[in-house]
Amino acid sequence: MSSRLIDRVRGAQQRFKTGTPSADSAEYERIKKTLHSELLEMIDFDRVGSTPRAELAAKLRDTLTNEVEQRQLPLNRIERDRLVDEILDDILGLGPLEPLLKDPDISDILINGFDKVWIEKKGLLQRIDVRFNDNRHLMQVIERIVSAVGRRVDETSPMVDARLADGSRFNAIIPPLALDGPMVSIRRFGTRAITPDDLVAFGACPRPVMDVLRGCVKAKLNIIISGGTGSGKTTMLNVLSSFIPDGERIVTIEDSAELQLQQNHIVRLETRPPNVEGRGEVTQRELVKNCLRMRPDRIILGEIRGGEAIDMLQAMNTGHDGSLATVHANTTRDAVARFETMVGMAVPNLSDRNIREMIARAIDIIIQLDRLPDGSRRLMAVTEIVGMEGPIVTTQDIFTFEQRTVDDDGRVRGTFRATGTRPKFAARLARHGIELPPELFRFEQDV
């Protein structure tokens, strides 16, 4: 370290309490950054790959302690550990992303270039004071992620999807498609599976409605979960899947494995993107067709977004009852319309009426979810598909949520209520020993 920098360090030492910088934090941070860089230069990167993280951390801490003592730098043990952690993150981990991925309250990480990082925490989107050194540093982290799962990202393949070690869903798009530098979106999933009791406690779904949904799953009704991005569809799919009896064979099909099923007999299938030569792709539609040969008791499809819609409807119509899937739509009627569109695009020679008849026969219930202005996720409707009335698929709402107002704390207030309509599926539940009491259809609850 230069004598000039040593003088600055010693001057800074007089202006800060050890480990608690206050007067000139910018200079203090510059000093730490310099030491950080010098330690990186001391490391033999050829040997790092074969060194266990714990052993490497111990060696770095010893080296850092010696450097701090010799140079009389104003760093306490907590700050030394923090420096070592940052260096380890740069060498073995994902750099500035590491502390964000360790925070269980962060559900989304959005990076708009090296110096603009946003997170969603407890339902609220906010910008945070985290940044990469430059776009090159950000690209190094992106390449580390995608190379670990056998993918590549460069000018010829500027978009990539991957899954992190903790199951988080990762997407990156880089120049020339991204004009302002590399863009990263990470959708995170909790380490602990959300339970039905959690959704009730959060106010996302009242207990009586959850009990009805439990009965619908046990009675093997075909259920579609509908909602917009970030509305909680995967969470609800996880919760509903927890009601499936343990002895059944469950086949799950996803683009990125996100489901956290707890049963013993689970077959997990995941799509595969094309390789760099554009070959080897395996789509959801191919997996749905293949899983029908695997003797499934239940088929769970993470998200229907294309031609697999026709195969899923055919499966539901040919003895694979109790299937679950999600779809992007803003209302339950929109969900029906999306199915019509997806099936029509996959099989153009089918008439509109044939498509609608197939939907009416296959799907029993659509659950609509929404993300409200206060960041909360809530069940908005449980809608039963009744059948056909002329050329139209007929539906009836069984439960709904009506938003009334926003309180002084910014929280959405409203009422869950039963519509008073007794569902047709009540008879099917009764055959499975599940009775729906009359008072259920007069249910009303403010939240």
Backbone hydrogen bonds in HBPLUS format (Angstrom, degrees):
<---DONOR---> <-ACCEPTOR-->    atom                        ^
c    i                          cat <-CA-CA->   ^        H-A-AA   ^      H-
h    n   atom  resd res      DA  || num        DHA   H-A  angle D-A-AA Bond
n    s   type  num  typ     dist DA aas  dist angle  dist       angle   num
A0006-ILE N   A0002-SER O   2.99 MM   4  6.34 153.9  2.06 148.1 156.1     1
A0007-ASP N   A0003-SER O   2.94 MM   4  6.18 154.2  2.00 145.3 151.6     2
A0008-ARG N   A0004-ARG O   3.05 MM   4  6.38 152.7  2.13 142.2 149.6     3
A0009-VAL N   A0005-LEU O   2.84 MM   4  6.13 153.5  1.90 149.4 157.0     4
A0010-ARG N   A0006-ILE O   2.89 MM   4  6.16 165.6  1.91 154.7 157.6     5
A0011-GLY N   A0007-ASP O   2.89 MM   4  6.07 149.4  1.98 143.5 152.6     6
A0012-ALA N   A0008-ARG O   2.80 MM   4  6.02 153.3  1.87 144.8 152.6     7
A0013-GLN N   A0009-VAL O   2.83 MM   4  6.10 140.6  1.98 144.2 156.0     8
A0014-GLN N   A0011-GLY O   3.21 MM   3  5.48 135.5  2.42 100.7 111.4     9
A0015-ARG N   A0012-ALA O   2.91 MM   3  5.06 135.8  2.11  99.5 112.8    10
A0020-THR N   A0017-LYS O   2.88 MM   3  5.24 166.5  1.90 131.2 134.3    11
A0028-TYR N   A0024-ASP O   3.13 MM   4  6.39 161.4  2.17 150.9 156.8    12
A0029-GLU N   A0025-SER O   2.84 MM   4  6.02 156.5  1.90 148.9 154.3    13
A0030-ARG N   A0026-ALA O   3.02 MM   4  6.29 148.1  2.12 141.9 150.9    14
A0031-ILE N   A0027-GLU O   3.00 MM   4  6.30 152.8  2.08 150.3 156.7    15
A0032-LYS N   A0028-TYR O   3.13 MM   4  6.46 159.8  2.17 147.6 152.7    16
A0033-LYS N   A0029-GLU O   2.91 MM   4  6.11 152.5  1.98 145.7 153.6    17
A0034-THR N   A0030-ARG O   2.99 MM   4  6.24 150.6  2.07 144.5 151.7    18
A0035-LEU N   A0031-ILE O   3.10 MM   4  6.44 162.8  2.13 153.0 156.5    19
A0036-HIS N   A0032-LYS O   2.86 MM   4  6.04 155.1  1.93 146.8 154.6    20
A0037-SER N   A0033-LYS O   2.95 MM   4  6.22 156.0  2.01 147.5 152.6    21
A0038-GLU N   A0034-THR O   2.98 MM   4  6.26 158.0  2.03 150.4 156.5    22
A0039-LEU N   A0035-LEU O   2.98 MM   4  6.20 155.0  2.05 150.8 156.6    23
A0040-LEU N   A0036-HIS O   3.18 MM   4  6.46 153.6  2.25 143.8 150.8    24
A0041-GLU N   A0037-SER O   3.12 MM   4  6.45 146.6  2.23 144.1 152.8    25
A0042-MET N   A0038-GLU O   3.22 MM   4  6.51 131.8  2.46 136.7 148.7    26
A0042-MET N   A0039-LEU O   3.03 MM   3  5.08 133.2  2.26  97.1 110.2    27
A0043-ILE N   A0040-LEU O   3.28 MM   3  5.46 151.0  2.37 102.2 110.2    28
A0047-ARG N   A0044-ASP O   3.02 MM   3  5.75 150.4  2.11 117.7 125.3    29
A0051-THR N   A0048-VAL O   2.99 MM   3  5.15 161.7  2.02 111.8 117.7    30
A0056-LEU N   A0052-PRO O   2.89 MM   4  6.13 163.7  1.91 159.3 164.8    31
A0057-ALA N   A0053-ARG O   2.78 MM   4  5.94 157.1  1.83 151.3 157.8    32
A0058-ALA N   A0054-ALA O   3.02 MM   4  6.25 156.3  2.08 143.6 149.4    33
A0059-LYS N   A0055-GLU O   3.05 MM   4  6.34 161.9  2.09 150.9 155.1    34
A0060-LEU N   A0056-LEU O   2.92 MM   4  6.12 161.7  1.95 151.9 157.2    35
A0061-ARG N   A0057-ALA O   2.90 MM   4  6.07 154.8  1.96 148.3 155.2    36
A0062-ASP N   A0058-ALA O   3.03 MM   4  6.28 156.5  2.09 146.7 152.8    37
A0063-THR N   A0059-LYS O   2.94 MM   4  6.20 164.6  1.96 151.2 155.5    38
A0064-LEU N   A0060-LEU O   2.79 MM   4  5.92 163.8  1.81 150.4 155.4    39
A0065-THR N   A0061-ARG O   2.86 MM   4  5.96 159.3  1.91 146.3 152.1    40
A0066-ASN N   A0062-ASP O   3.05 MM   4  6.28 162.2  2.08 149.6 154.0    41
A0067-GLU N   A0063-THR O   2.97 MM   4  6.23 161.7  2.00 151.1 156.3    42
A0068-VAL N   A0064-LEU O   2.89 MM   4  6.08 162.5  1.92 154.0 158.4    43
A0069-GLU N   A0065-THR O   2.96 MM   4  6.13 162.8  1.99 151.2 155.7    44
A0070-GLN N   A0066-ASN O   2.89 MM   4  6.02 164.2  1.91 152.9 157.6    45
A0071-ARG N   A0067-GLU O   3.04 MM   4  6.07 153.9  2.11 144.1 150.9    46
A0072-GLN N   A0068-VAL O   2.82 MM   4  5.64 111.9  2.29 134.6 150.1    47
A0073-LEU N   A0068-VAL O   3.12 MM   5  5.17 155.4  2.18 139.4 146.1    48
A0075-LEU N   A0073-LEU O   2.86 MM   2  5.68 137.3  2.04 106.0  93.5    49
A0080-ARG N   A0076-ASN O   2.98 MM   4  6.27 150.7  2.07 151.0 160.3    50
A0081-ASP N   A0077-ARG O   2.93 MM   4  6.17 163.9  1.96 152.4 155.8    51
A0082-ARG N   A0078-ILE O   2.96 MM   4  6.21 149.0  2.06 140.8 150.1    52
A0083-LEU N   A0079-GLU O   2.93 MM   4  6.16 156.0  1.99 145.9 151.2    53
A0084-VAL N   A0080-ARG O   3.00 MM   4  6.32 161.8  2.03 153.0 157.6    54
A0085-ASP N   A0081-ASP O   2.90 MM   4  6.13 159.9  1.94 148.9 154.6    55
A0086-GLU N   A0082-ARG O   2.96 MM   4  6.23 155.0  2.03 147.9 154.4    56
A0087-ILE N   A0083-LEU O   2.97 MM   4  6.26 156.1  2.03 150.1 156.5    57
A0088-LEU N   A0084-VAL O   2.86 MM   4  6.11 162.9  1.89 155.3 160.0    58
A0089-ASP N   A0085-ASP O   2.85 MM   4  6.04 153.2  1.93 145.3 153.2    59
A0090-ASP N   A0086-GLU O   3.02 MM   4  6.29 149.6  2.12 141.7 149.2    60
A0091-ILE N   A0087-ILE O   2.96 MM   4  6.22 150.0  2.05 147.5 156.0    61
A0092-LEU N   A0088-LEU O   2.74 MM   4  5.62 165.0  1.76 154.6 158.8    62
A0093-GLY N   A0089-ASP O   2.92 MM   4  4.21 126.2  2.22 103.6 118.0    63
A0095-GLY N   A0089-ASP O   3.04 MM   6  4.62 165.4  2.06 114.3 110.8    64
A0097-LEU N   A0094-LEU O   3.10 MM   3  5.41 155.4  2.16 135.2 131.2    65
A0098-GLU N   A0095-GLY O   3.08 MM   3  5.85 156.4  2.14 125.2 130.2    66
A0100-LEU N   A0097-LEU O   3.02 MM   3  5.28 119.1  2.41 105.1 121.0    67
A0101-LEU N   A0097-LEU O   2.92 MM   4  6.16 153.3  1.99 160.1 168.9    68
A0102-LYS N   A0098-GLU O   3.15 MM   4  6.38 126.7  2.45 143.2 157.2    69
A0103-ASP N   A0100-LEU O   3.25 MM   3  5.35 155.0  2.31 101.2 108.6    70
A0106-ILE N   A0103-ASP O   3.29 MM   3  5.83 166.3  2.30 116.9 120.8    71
A0107-SER N   A0120-GLU O   2.87 MM  13  5.63 159.8  1.91 162.0 168.3    72
A0188-ARG N   A0107-SER O   2.83 MM  81  4.94 166.0  1.85 144.9 146.4    73
A0120-GLU N   A0108-ASP O   2.90 MM  12  4.98 151.2  1.99 136.5 139.0    74
A0109-ILE N   A0186-ILE O   2.94 MM  77  5.01 155.1  2.00 142.1 149.5    75
A0186-ILE N   A0109-ILE O   2.83 MM  77  5.01 155.3  1.89 152.3 158.1    76
A0110-LEU N   A0118-TRP O   2.77 MM   8  4.99 177.6  1.78 151.1 151.7    77
A0118-TRP N   A0110-LEU O   2.74 MM   8  4.99 171.5  1.75 158.0 160.8    78
A0111-ILE N   A0184-VAL O   2.79 MM  73  4.90 170.8  1.80 149.5 152.8    79
A0184-VAL N   A0111-ILE O   2.93 MM  73  4.90 158.4  1.98 137.0 144.2    80
A0112-ASN N   A0116-LYS O   2.85 MM   4  5.23 157.4  1.90 160.6 165.3    81
A0113-GLY N   A0182-PRO O   3.14 MM  69  5.36 129.8  2.40 156.1 156.8    82
A0116-LYS N   A0113-GLY O   3.44 MM   3  5.70 176.9  2.44 115.4 116.1    83
A0132-PHE N   A0114-PHE O   2.79 MM  18  4.93 170.8  1.80 149.0 151.8    84
A0128-ILE N   A0117-VAL O   3.06 MM  11  6.04 168.6  2.07 161.1 162.8    85
A0119-ILE N   A0126-GLN O   2.85 MM   7  5.57 163.6  1.88 161.6 165.1    86
A0126-GLN N   A0119-ILE O   2.84 MM   7  5.57 160.3  1.88 163.2 170.0    87
A0121-LYS N   A0124-LEU O   2.89 MM   3  5.34 158.4  1.93 149.8 146.4    88
A0124-LEU N   A0121-LYS O   3.13 MM   3  5.34 169.6  2.14 111.8 114.6    89
A0138-LEU N   A0134-ASP O   3.12 MM   4  6.51 159.4  2.17 150.6 156.1    90
A0139-MET N   A0135-ASN O   2.87 MM   4  6.10 154.9  1.93 145.7 152.7    91
A0140-GLN N   A0136-ARG O   2.96 MM   4  6.25 148.2  2.07 145.3 153.6    92
A0141-VAL N   A0137-HIS O   3.21 MM   4  6.59 152.7  2.29 147.7 153.9    93
A0142-ILE N   A0138-LEU O   3.00 MM   4  6.32 160.9  2.04 151.7 157.2    94
A0143-GLU N   A0139-MET O   2.86 MM   4  6.04 165.6  1.88 153.3 156.9    95
A0144-ARG N   A0140-GLN O   2.97 MM   4  6.14 146.8  2.09 140.1 149.3    96
A0145-ILE N   A0141-VAL O   3.05 MM   4  6.34 151.1  2.14 148.0 154.9    97
A0146-VAL N   A0142-ILE O   3.01 MM   4  6.32 172.3  2.01 161.2 161.4    98
A0147-SER N   A0143-GLU O   2.95 MM   4  5.81 156.5  2.00 143.1 149.9    99
A0149-VAL N   A0146-VAL O   3.22 MM   3  5.48 148.0  2.32 102.6 111.3   100
A0151-ARG N   A0146-VAL O   2.84 MM   5  4.99 159.6  1.88 155.1 148.4   101
A0150-GLY N   A0147-SER O   3.22 MM   3  4.99 166.5  2.24 103.6 104.3   102
A0154-ASP N   A0157-SER O   3.12 MM   3  5.12 150.7  2.21 108.7 116.8   103
A0157-SER N   A0154-ASP O   3.05 MM   3  5.12 130.2  2.31  99.6 113.3   104
A0174-ILE N   A0158-PRO O   2.98 MM  16  5.27 154.6  2.04 146.3 154.5   105
A0160-VAL N   A0172-ALA O   3.00 MM  12  5.45 151.4  2.08 158.2 160.8   106
A0172-ALA N   A0160-VAL O   3.00 MM  12  5.45 158.3  2.05 154.5 160.1   107
A0162-ALA N   A0170-PHE O   2.85 MM   8  5.03 155.1  1.91 146.2 148.2   108
A0170-PHE N   A0162-ALA O   2.85 MM   8  5.03 167.5  1.87 155.2 151.0   109
A0164-LEU N   A0168-SER O   2.91 MM   4  5.19 158.4  1.96 148.9 154.1   110
A0167-GLY N   A0164-LEU O   2.96 MM   3  5.28 163.0  1.99 115.8 119.4   111
A0169-ARG N   A0187-ARG O   2.78 MM  18  4.96 154.9  1.84 154.3 152.3   112
A0187-ARG N   A0169-ARG O   2.79 MM  18  4.96 154.6  1.85 146.5 152.9   113
A0171-ASN N   A0185-SER O   2.85 MM  14  5.17 146.7  1.96 152.6 161.6   114
A0185-SER N   A0171-ASN O   2.82 MM  14  5.17 160.7  1.86 154.6 158.4   115
A0173-ILE N   A0183-MET O   2.98 MM  10  5.35 153.2  2.05 148.0 155.4   116
A0183-MET N   A0173-ILE O   2.91 MM  10  5.35 163.4  1.94 153.6 159.2   117
A0177-LEU N   A0174-ILE O   3.15 MM   3  5.96 125.9  2.45 139.4 132.9   118
A0178-ALA N   A0174-ILE O   3.22 MM   4  5.02 160.1  2.26  98.4 103.0   119
A0198-ASP N   A0195-THR O   3.01 MM   3  5.09 124.6  2.33  97.5 112.0   120
A0199-LEU N   A0195-THR O   3.23 MM   4  6.69 156.0  2.29 153.3 158.0   121
A0200-VAL N   A0196-PRO O   3.08 MM   4  6.39 154.2  2.15 149.6 157.0   122
A0201-ALA N   A0197-ASP O   2.88 MM   4  6.08 158.9  1.93 146.1 152.2   123
A0202-PHE N   A0198-ASP O   2.81 MM   4  6.04 150.0  1.90 152.8 161.3   124
A0204-ALA N   A0199-LEU O   2.95 MM   5  5.20 138.2  2.13 162.5 165.6   125
A0203-GLY N   A0200-VAL O   3.13 MM   3  5.26 150.5  2.22 101.6 110.7   126
A0379-LEU N   A0204-ALA O   2.90 MM 175  5.84 168.7  1.91 156.9 155.5   127
A0210-MET N   A0206-PRO O   3.03 MM   4  6.30 160.6  2.07 156.1 162.4   128
A0211-ASP N   A0207-ARG O   2.91 MM   4  6.18 152.3  1.99 155.8 163.6   129
A0212-VAL N   A0208-PRO O   3.10 MM   4  6.40 148.4  2.21 142.1 150.0   130
A0213-LEU N   A0209-VAL O   2.96 MM   4  6.29 159.9  2.00 152.8 158.2   131
A0214-ARG N   A0210-MET O   2.89 MM   4  6.12 150.3  1.98 145.3 153.8   132
A0215-GLY N   A0211-ASP O   3.10 MM   4  6.36 154.7  2.17 141.5 147.4   133
A0216-CYS N   A0212-VAL O   2.92 MM   4  6.25 150.0  2.01 147.6 156.6   134
A0217-VAL N   A0213-LEU O   3.02 MM   4  6.28 155.1  2.09 150.5 155.4   135
A0218-LYS N   A0214-ARG O   3.06 MM   4  6.33 165.7  2.08 150.7 154.7   136
A0219-ALA N   A0215-GLY O   2.87 MM   4  6.00 145.3  1.99 145.0 154.6   137
A0221-LEU N   A0216-CYS O   3.02 MM   5  5.50 169.5  2.03 161.5 161.9   138
A0220-LYS N   A0217-VAL O   3.03 MM   3  5.06 158.0  2.08 105.9 111.1   139
A0364-ASP N   A0222-ASN O   3.03 MM 142  5.25 155.7  2.09 136.3 143.8   140
A0365-ILE N   A0222-ASN O   3.19 MM 143  6.55 161.3  2.23 158.8 161.6   141
A0223-ILE N   A0323-SER O   3.03 MM 100  6.44 157.7  2.08 167.3 168.0   142
A0325-ALA N   A0223-ILE O   3.25 MM 102  6.76 138.4  2.43 151.8 161.9   143
A0224-ILE N   A0365-ILE O   2.96 MM 141  6.32 162.1  1.99 153.6 159.0   144
A0367-ILE N   A0224-ILE O   2.83 MM 143  6.29 160.8  1.87 160.9 167.5   145
A0225-ILE N   A0325-ALA O   2.82 MM 100  6.20 160.9  1.85 151.2 157.8   146
A0327-VAL N   A0225-ILE O   2.91 MM 102  6.31 143.0  2.05 157.5 159.2   147
A0226-SER N   A0367-ILE O   2.72 MM 141  5.88 169.7  1.73 161.0 164.7   148
A0369-LEU N   A0226-SER O   2.85 MM 143  6.18 153.6  1.92 152.9 161.0   149
A0227-GLY N   A0327-VAL O   3.29 MM 100  6.83 141.0  2.45 153.1 163.6   150
A0329-ALA N   A0227-GLY O   3.24 MM 102  5.06 150.1  2.33 106.8 114.8   151
A0231-SER N   A0228-GLY O   3.25 MM   3  5.49 146.5  2.37 134.8 128.4   152
A0236-MET N   A0232-GLY O   2.95 MM   4  6.17 163.3  1.98 152.7 156.9   153
A0237-LEU N   A0233-LYS O   2.85 MM   4  6.08 153.6  1.92 147.8 156.1   154
A0238-ASN N   A0234-THR O   2.90 MM   4  6.15 153.3  1.97 147.4 154.0   155
A0239-VAL N   A0235-THR O   2.98 MM   4  6.30 156.7  2.04 147.8 154.3   156
A0240-LEU N   A0236-MET O   2.85 MM   4  6.09 170.5  1.86 158.3 159.9   157
A0241-SER N   A0237-LEU O   2.96 MM   4  6.02 155.6  2.02 143.5 150.7   158
A0242-SER N   A0238-ASN O   3.19 MM   4  6.41 130.7  2.44 137.5 149.1   159
A0242-SER N   A0239-VAL O   3.08 MM   3  5.28 137.0  2.28  99.7 111.8   160
A0243-PHE N   A0240-LEU O   3.04 MM   3  5.59 160.9  2.08 114.6 120.6   161
A0244-ILE N   A0241-SER O   3.15 MM   3  5.50 164.3  2.17 111.3 116.2   162
A0248-GLU N   A0245-PRO O   3.37 MM   3  6.08 173.1  2.38 122.2 123.7   163
A0297-ASP N   A0249-ARG O   2.80 MM  48  5.05 156.9  1.86 141.5 148.7   164
A0298-ARG N   A0249-ARG O   3.11 MM  49  6.47 148.7  2.21 155.7 155.6   165
A0250-ILE N   A0265-HIS O   3.03 MM  15  6.33 172.4  2.04 159.4 161.2   166
A0267-VAL N   A0250-ILE O   2.76 MM  17  6.12 157.5  1.81 163.4 170.2   167
A0251-VAL N   A0298-ARG O   2.98 MM  47  6.30 166.5  2.00 157.5 160.8   168
A0300-ILE N   A0251-VAL O   2.91 MM  49  6.21 166.2  1.92 158.2 159.9   169
A0252-THR N   A0267-VAL O   2.87 MM  15  6.26 161.3  1.90 162.9 168.9   170
A0269-LEU N   A0252-THR O   2.82 MM  17  5.87 157.0  1.87 150.9 158.9   171
A0253-ILE N   A0300-ILE O   2.85 MM  47  6.28 152.0  1.93 164.0 170.1   172
A0302-GLY N   A0253-ILE O   2.79 MM  49  6.05 174.1  1.79 167.2 169.2   173
A0254-GLU N   A0269-LEU O   3.14 MM  15  6.53 150.8  2.22 142.6 150.3   174
A0271-THR N   A0254-GLU O   3.02 MM  17  6.45 152.7  2.10 151.5 159.7   175
A0272-ARG N   A0282-VAL O   3.02 MM  10  4.90 161.3  2.05 134.7 140.7   176
A0282-VAL N   A0272-ARG O   2.82 MM  10  4.90 162.1  1.85 139.4 144.1   177
A0275-ASN N   A0279-ARG O   2.69 MM   4  5.40 164.8  1.71 153.8 155.9   178
A0278-GLY N   A0275-ASN O   2.79 MM   3  5.16 161.6  1.82 117.0 121.9   179
A0287-LEU N   A0283-THR O   3.16 MM   4  6.49 153.6  2.24 144.3 151.6   180
A0288-VAL N   A0284-GLN O   2.82 MM   4  6.09 154.1  1.89 154.3 161.1   181
A0289-LYS N   A0285-ARG O   3.07 MM   4  6.30 165.9  2.09 149.2 152.5   182
A0290-ASN N   A0286-GLU O   2.98 MM   4  6.18 154.6  2.04 142.1 149.5   183
A0291-CYS N   A0287-LEU O   2.82 MM   4  5.96 154.3  1.89 147.5 154.4   184
A0293-ARG N   A0290-ASN O   2.95 MM   3  5.57 157.2  2.00 116.5 123.7   185
A0294-MET N   A0291-CYS O   2.94 MM   3  4.96 160.2  1.98 108.8 112.8   186
A0324-LEU N   A0299-ILE O   3.02 MM  25  6.49 156.8  2.08 153.3 160.5   187
A0301-LEU N   A0324-LEU O   2.91 MM  23  6.34 159.9  1.95 155.4 157.6   188
A0304-ILE N   A0326-THR O   2.85 MM  22  6.13 167.6  1.87 160.1 160.2   189
A0309-ALA N   A0306-GLY O   3.06 MM   3  6.08 169.7  2.07 129.5 132.3   190
A0312-MET N   A0308-GLU O   2.86 MM   4  6.05 154.3  1.93 152.0 159.3   191
A0313-LEU N   A0309-ALA O   2.97 MM   4  6.18 160.6  2.00 149.9 155.0   192
A0314-GLN N   A0310-ILE O   2.99 MM   4  6.15 157.7  2.04 144.3 150.6   193
A0315-ALA N   A0311-ASP O   2.94 MM   4  6.11 150.1  2.03 140.3 148.5   194
A0316-MET N   A0312-MET O   2.95 MM   4  6.21 158.8  2.00 149.4 154.8   195
A0317-ASN N   A0313-LEU O   2.96 MM   4  6.17 139.4  2.13 141.6 152.9   196
A0318-THR N   A0315-ALA O   3.18 MM   3  5.19 156.3  2.23 101.5 108.7   197
A0320-HIS N   A0315-ALA O   3.16 MM   5  5.55 148.9  2.26 164.4 156.8   198
A0335-ALA N   A0331-THR O   2.99 MM   4  6.29 142.1  2.13 140.5 151.0   199
A0336-VAL N   A0332-THR O   3.18 MM   4  6.55 151.6  2.27 144.1 149.7   200
A0337-ALA N   A0333-ARG O   3.02 MM   4  6.35 159.2  2.06 147.2 153.1   201
A0338-ARG N   A0334-ASP O   2.80 MM   4  6.05 150.1  1.89 148.0 156.2   202
A0339-PHE N   A0335-ALA O   3.09 MM   4  6.36 154.7  2.15 145.7 151.6   203
A0340-GLU N   A0336-VAL O   3.04 MM   4  6.40 157.5  2.09 148.3 154.5   204
A0341-THR N   A0337-ALA O   2.98 MM   4  6.29 157.9  2.03 148.7 154.2   205
A0342-MET N   A0338-ARG O   2.88 MM   4  6.11 169.4  1.89 157.1 159.3   206
A0343-VAL N   A0339-PHE O   2.93 MM   4  6.01 168.2  1.94 155.2 158.4   207
A0344-GLY N   A0340-GLU O   2.90 MM   4  5.94 157.3  1.95 144.7 152.0   208
A0345-MET N   A0341-THR O   2.94 MM   4  6.15 149.3  2.03 149.1 156.5   209
A0346-ALA N   A0342-MET O   3.09 MM   4  6.26 146.5  2.21 139.7 148.6   210
A0347-VAL N   A0343-VAL O   2.85 MM   4  6.00 157.1  1.90 156.1 161.7   211
A0350-LEU N   A0347-VAL O   3.17 MM   3  5.94 171.8  2.18 127.6 129.5   212
A0355-ILE N   A0351-SER O   3.07 MM   4  6.37 159.6  2.11 153.3 158.7   213
A0356-ARG N   A0352-ASP O   2.98 MM   4  6.22 162.9  2.01 151.1 155.5   214
A0357-GLU N   A0353-ARG O   2.89 MM   4  6.10 155.2  1.95 150.3 157.2   215
A0358-MET N   A0354-ASN O   3.01 MM   4  6.19 152.9  2.08 143.4 150.6   216
A0359-ILE N   A0355-ILE O   2.99 MM   4  6.34 156.6  2.05 150.0 156.2   217
A0360-ALA N   A0356-ARG O   2.88 MM   4  6.08 165.3  1.91 150.9 154.9   218
A0361-ARG N   A0357-GLU O   2.99 MM   4  6.15 150.5  2.07 145.1 152.2   219
A0362-ALA N   A0358-MET O   3.01 MM   4  6.07 146.7  2.12 144.0 153.1   220
A0363-ILE N   A0359-ILE O   3.04 MM   4  5.89 169.8  2.05 156.9 158.8   221
A0385-ILE N   A0364-ASP O   3.03 MM  21  5.43 165.4  2.05 135.5 140.0   222
A0366-ILE N   A0383-THR O   2.83 MM  17  5.22 160.3  1.87 154.7 161.0   223
A0383-THR N   A0366-ILE O   2.91 MM  17  5.22 178.5  1.91 159.2 159.4   224
A0368-GLN N   A0381-ALA O   2.88 MM  13  5.10 165.4  1.90 148.7 153.5   225
A0380-MET N   A0368-GLN O   2.73 MM  12  5.40 163.3  1.76 149.3 154.1   226
A0381-ALA N   A0368-GLN O   3.40 MM  13  5.10 151.6  2.48 133.1 131.8   227
A0370-ASP N   A0378-ARG O   3.01 MM   8  5.60 146.1  2.12 148.7 159.3   228
A0378-ARG N   A0370-ASP O   2.92 MM   8  5.60 160.5  1.96 160.0 166.6   229
A0372-LEU N   A0376-SER O   2.80 MM   4  5.46 160.0  1.83 169.5 171.7   230
A0375-GLY N   A0372-LEU O   2.89 MM   3  5.46 160.6  1.93 127.1 129.4   231
A0401-PHE N   A0380-MET O   2.88 MM  21  4.79 137.9  2.06 138.9 131.1   232
A0382-VAL N   A0399-PHE O   2.91 MM  17  5.14 153.2  1.98 141.6 142.1   233
A0398-ILE N   A0382-VAL O   2.78 MM  16  5.58 173.4  1.78 169.9 171.1   234
A0399-PHE N   A0382-VAL O   3.42 MM  17  5.14 158.5  2.47 130.6 136.1   235
A0384-GLU N   A0396-GLN O   2.83 MM  12  5.36 165.9  1.85 159.8 155.1   236
A0396-GLN N   A0384-GLU O   2.90 MM  12  5.36 147.7  2.01 148.2 158.0   237
A0386-VAL N   A0394-THR O   2.85 MM   8  5.54 145.6  1.97 136.2 146.3   238
A0394-THR N   A0387-GLY O   2.82 MM   7  5.47 164.7  1.85 145.1 149.9   239
A0389-GLU N   A0392-ILE O   2.90 MM   3  5.37 162.6  1.93 157.9 163.9   240
A0392-ILE N   A0389-GLU O   3.32 MM   3  5.37 165.3  2.34 116.1 118.0   241
A0419-THR N   A0398-ILE O   3.05 MM  21  5.51 163.6  2.07 136.4 138.6   242
A0400-THR N   A0417-ARG O   2.99 MM  17  5.67 160.4  2.03 160.2 166.4   243
A0417-ARG N   A0400-THR O   2.95 MM  17  5.67 159.8  1.99 162.8 167.2   244
A0402-GLU N   A0415-THR O   2.89 MM  13  5.31 161.6  1.93 144.7 149.4   245
A0415-THR N   A0402-GLU O   2.93 MM  13  5.31 151.7  2.01 139.4 146.7   246
A0404-ARG N   A0413-ARG O   2.78 MM   9  5.78 163.3  1.81 143.0 148.6   247
A0405-THR N   A0413-ARG O   3.18 MM   8  5.32 160.7  2.22 135.9 141.6   248
A0413-ARG N   A0405-THR O   2.79 MM   8  5.32 174.7  1.79 156.3 154.8   249
A0407-ASP N   A0411-ARG O   2.90 MM   4  5.46 158.6  1.95 155.2 152.4   250
A0410-GLY N   A0407-ASP O   2.94 MM   3  5.32 160.3  1.97 116.3 120.1   251
A0447-VAL N   A0414-GLY O   2.90 MM  33  5.61 166.1  1.92 155.0 156.4   252
A0416-PHE N   A0445-GLN O   2.76 MM  29  5.09 163.1  1.78 160.0 156.4   253
A0445-GLN N   A0416-PHE O   2.74 MM  29  5.09 158.5  1.78 151.8 155.6   254
A0418-ALA N   A0443-PHE O   2.82 MM  25  5.24 159.3  1.86 151.8 148.9   255
A0426-ALA N   A0423-PRO O   3.21 MM   3  5.56 163.5  2.24 107.5 112.3   256
A0428-ARG N   A0425-PHE O   3.06 MM   3  5.08 117.9  2.47  95.7 111.0   257
A0429-LEU N   A0425-PHE O   2.97 MM   4  6.32 156.2  2.02 154.8 161.3   258
A0430-ALA N   A0426-ALA O   2.92 MM   4  6.17 152.0  2.00 144.5 152.5   259
A0431-ARG N   A0427-ALA O   3.11 MM   4  6.42 145.3  2.24 141.9 149.9   260
A0432-HIS N   A0429-LEU O   2.92 MM   3  5.17 142.0  2.07 103.3 115.1   261
A0434-ILE N   A0429-LEU O   2.90 MM   5  5.04 159.6  1.94 138.1 134.9   262
A0433-GLY N   A0430-ALA O   2.90 MM   3  4.91 157.0  1.96 111.2 112.3   263
A0440-LEU N   A0437-PRO O   3.01 MM   3  5.58 152.5  2.08 116.3 124.6   264
A0441-PHE N   A0438-PRO O   3.13 MM   3  5.87 149.9  2.23 118.4 124.4   265
A0442-ARG N   A0439-GLU O   3.03 MM   3  5.21 162.0  2.06 109.6 113.2   266
A0443-PHE N   A0440-LEU O   3.23 MM   3  5.12 159.7  2.27 104.4 106.5   267
